[in-house]
């Protein structure tokens, strides 16, 4: 699977653009200044680099070596420090109660992997920490703007609520969106997103 993504990212431009995800941009007000943030599946680094530019301490993890190289290059070009860890999240040593926020943007798993990794995201948060997450909804199958074509990998708000029962949802929505995130995500879409907080 990493080879699939290596080939996708093996291009001169950035497949999902260099600007941050719109939903992440809208939710960053929730985070304290200087927060420690983990961005999972950050690909070429657009979200991690943007968060670092806002003054946060950012670690990003992705298993595509090509993407990790481009993330480091983007951080250098933007003049920020980004802790890029090239690893498979299944084997990565997840810290517990360490991060002020975990950001997961369009990181889709098969159900058995999701049930293993979503709890690790919640465990990585300190009390009071935030999960900011956006995924494609099952209705995304009707659109051509990106995302997996496997129904089991697409989530509703009910799915997210059942995956993160240990967190308190402050925002949880699904609906239409218009994506302009490089050639990889472009056009009308149907998404599920939310912001949830770990109880203090």
CORLINWO-V810631 format. One record per residue. RES is the residue in one small letter. PHI is phi in whole degrees, 0 to 359 (* if undefined). OMEGA is omega in degrees with one decimal (999 if undefined). Layout:
BEGIN
<<RES;PHI;OMEGA> <RES;PHI;OMEGA>>
END
This chain:
BEGIN
<<x;*;178.7> <x;297;179.2> <x;293;175.5> <x;302;-179.2> <x;287;176.1> <x;302;179.3> <x;293;180.0> <x;295;-177.6> <x;273;-176.9> <x;281;-176.9> <x;208;-176.8> <x;287;-180.0> <x;269;-179.8> <x;258;-169.6> <x;302;178.3> <x;252;178.5> <x;79;-179.8> <x;248;-179.9> <x;274;-179.5> <x;288;173.3> <x;299;-176.7> <x;300;-178.4> <x;295;175.8> <x;302;179.1> <x;304;-176.7> <x;283;-174.0> <x;254;-173.3> <x;293;177.8> <x;299;-177.7> <x;286;-169.1> <x;265;178.5> <x;289;178.0> <x;303;178.5> <x;72;-176.5> <x;302;172.4> <x;272;-173.2> <x;236;172.4> <x;253;176.2> <x;249;-176.2> <x;266;-179.0> <x;59;-171.6> <x;278;175.4> <x;55;-176.3> <x;281;167.5> <x;93;-174.0> <x;301;-177.8> <x;283;179.0> <x;297;179.9> <x;296;179.4> <x;297;178.5> <x;296;177.3> <x;297;177.9> <x;294;178.1> <x;276;177.1> <x;96;178.8> <x;274;176.0> <x;265;-165.4> <x;242;170.0> <x;245;175.3> <x;240;-179.6> <x;233;174.3> <x;207;-177.1> <x;263;175.3> <x;270;-179.8> <x;296;177.9> <x;296;179.4> <x;298;-179.5> <x;298;177.2> <x;297;179.3> <x;289;176.5> <x;296;177.7> <x;297;179.6> <x;295;179.2> <x;294;178.3> <x;298;178.4> <x;298;-178.6> <x;295;-179.6> <x;272;176.7> <x;72;179.8> <x;234;175.1> <x;267;177.6> <x;226;176.5> <x;278;-177.0> <x;263;178.6> <x;246;-178.3> <x;269;-173.6> <x;202;172.1> <x;278;-177.0> <x;299;176.6> <x;290;-179.2> <x;258;-177.6> <x;298;178.2> <x;278;-178.2> <x;291;172.9> <x;284;178.2> <x;246;177.8> <x;50;-173.9> <x;240;-171.0> <x;258;173.2> <x;285;179.7> <x;204;168.4> <x;241;-178.8> <x;246;179.2> <x;229;-176.1> <x;242;178.7> <x;55;175.0> <x;256;-173.2> <x;254;178.8> <x;232;165.0> <x;293;-172.8> <x;307;-177.2> <x;293;176.3> <x;287;179.7> <x;299;-178.8> <x;293;176.8> <x;273;-170.7> <x;266;178.1> <x;300;176.1> <x;299;178.8> <x;294;176.1> <x;297;-179.9> <x;293;-179.5> <x;294;-178.6> <x;288;-177.3> <x;278;168.9> <x;286;171.7> <x;304;-175.1> <x;90;-179.3> <x;286;-171.8> <x;242;165.2> <x;257;173.7> <x;242;-170.7> <x;220;173.0> <x;221;-178.0> <x;220;173.4> <x;275;178.9> <x;275;176.3> <x;307;178.7> <x;291;176.0> <x;298;177.4> <x;299;177.7> <x;276;-175.0> <x;241;-179.0> <x;244;-173.5> <x;262;176.7> <x;126;176.9> <x;94;179.6> <x;291;178.4> <x;261;179.7> <x;252;-174.2> <x;306;-176.6> <x;293;-178.8> <x;268;-176.5> <x;257;-168.1> <x;237;172.7> <x;259;175.1> <x;297;178.0> <x;298;177.5> <x;298;-178.8> <x;297;-179.9> <x;299;-179.5> <x;284;178.4> <x;285;-172.9> <x;239;-177.6> <x;294;-178.6> <x;279;179.1> <x;251;178.3> <x;254;-177.0> <x;282;175.4> <x;264;176.9> <x;208;178.9> <x;208;-171.8> <x;217;170.3> <x;219;-179.6> <x;166;-176.2> <x;281;177.4> <x;214;174.6> <x;242;-174.1> <x;265;173.6> <x;219;-175.7> <x;241;-179.4> <x;66;179.7> <x;292;-176.8> <x;286;179.8> <x;229;-177.1> <x;218;175.1> <x;114;179.6> <x;299;-177.8> <x;210;173.5> <x;230;-171.0> <x;234;172.2> <x;235;179.5> <x;211;-179.2> <x;191;174.5> <x;229;-176.1> <x;231;-175.5> <x;241;175.7> <x;281;-178.7> <x;303;179.5> <x;283;999>>
END
